């Protein structure tokens, strides 16, 4: 018998629960429980919990020491289903879903709030119910049943169901990682800051080393210059007879001027001081843990984000502060050349799959096939295919790659063409790209075709490149690969989570293609094996019968800095 239960929190800490069947039909009468935690604890036979929002419910369970193996997140599912219908960005709450189902006015989603690192919400989860439109329990049941039907109407129902299950698992993992936190030694962090930046001055001004660099920059220009202000630096160079359009390193490092060296060094230290300095340490590290509030699927491609804290951009120099507890270790795992391997799996290009079936250097293998052993040329070609570089060596090498691996290149070429024509593209499991500015095609919208930079993180925000056909084509080319890679890596983490069940080991960090597990010393070997096995399991579940391998580089270390 299917042990699937639908649960909805009640205002005073209780819950309404009912067992539901595979079509979402309730099996029996709903039961009102006075305590949400006890409602879950009393149903150990549950194989999957269905609830409105993992972010709302699960932190309360974790605070009581209760974990669940599987869940179905109604809001996550609604967002994915809306995207599949070309309606990404519409309200995804259960109340909004019910309103759409009955053609009623759709309430907006409650505004998201940045995490307050000093509040209890950073540890136990925010009160995400605040601002929500109340929804009767029978309405929630109706929304869930309708979502199950809508999954059947998608292009590939099995894949879409898997995508929803994967992203729901990701929400559980994010909540658990927020609870666990990344081990962080505040004393070592302060030590690194003092080494790099020098002593702090009273009043919050620049630390000693940065103040010295500011003096050197000013002396080089012959007047007081504030290196952290680009406009001031551009003006100073202009007064020295040197025209620059920005203070980016690639633009100024070749200039023959005595201000360049201290200016570049100041920029590097300034970023650390502002983003991960003493103020950051005070705000985000408590009781030996850094809790950045992960948000699974936070971007349109499915990549994760954090609600503050900058966990996805920890400077390498500060990894010295990430240290395992006494008697414990960090198992750091990095997926090797993930995107090219995903391209092989989703395009079904026989030649590229043959190359990706090996666990050694994929770029070297490609170079042996198509570029006379020139690894650098092969890497440029593969990345050009994924990211859409169409100038210089990228275009020339891409032509060589197209002749050797035609199906793989045609796959991303078609995605780019679809984007330029304003069509939707989908990842392997069914995540759907944002619509093209609400128009059937860019030609119909009469939009310009001039060059436009891609967003710095490679992500596409609706409207960012909406006025540029080629930029959207580059985005959709990358979307089908990067989005599919995001799905695989969350599937890998979900499989790893199940394999670690019953151990003391905890997932504590994730960014793009890297995970960290914190575990007792005697569990480190088992965790390492579990990571490698989880990669293979995720590939089989996501891509079916494929020869493509997804190897991991793993390191068992006391300090994160030792893993590199």
Secondary structure, DSSP 8 states (H G I E B T S, - for coil): ---EEEEEE-TTS-EEEEEE-TTS-BSS--EEES-HHHHHHT-TT-SEEEES-HHHHHHHHHHTT---S-EEEHHHHHHHHHHHTT-TTS--SHHHHHHHHTT-------------TTSTHHHH---TTTT-----HHHHHHHHHHHHHHHHTSTTHHHHHHHHHHHHHHHHHHHHHHHH-EE--HHHHHHHHHHHH----TTS---HHHHHHHHHHHHHHTS---TT-HHHHHHHHHHTT---S---HHHHTT---THHHHHHHHHHHHHHHHHHSHHHHHHHEETTEE---EETT-STTS--EESSS-GGG--GGGGGG-B--TTEEEEEEEETTHHHHHHHHHH--HHHHHHHTSSS-HHHHHHHHHSTT-HHHHHHHHHHHHH---SHHHHHHHHHHHHHSHHHHHHHHHHHHHHHTT---B-SS--B---STTSS-HHHHT---------TTS---TTSSTT-HHHHHHHHHHHHHHHHHHHHHHHHHHHHHHHTTTSS-EEEEEETTEEEEEEEGGGHHHHHHHHHHHHHHHHHHHH-S------EEEEEESBGGGG-
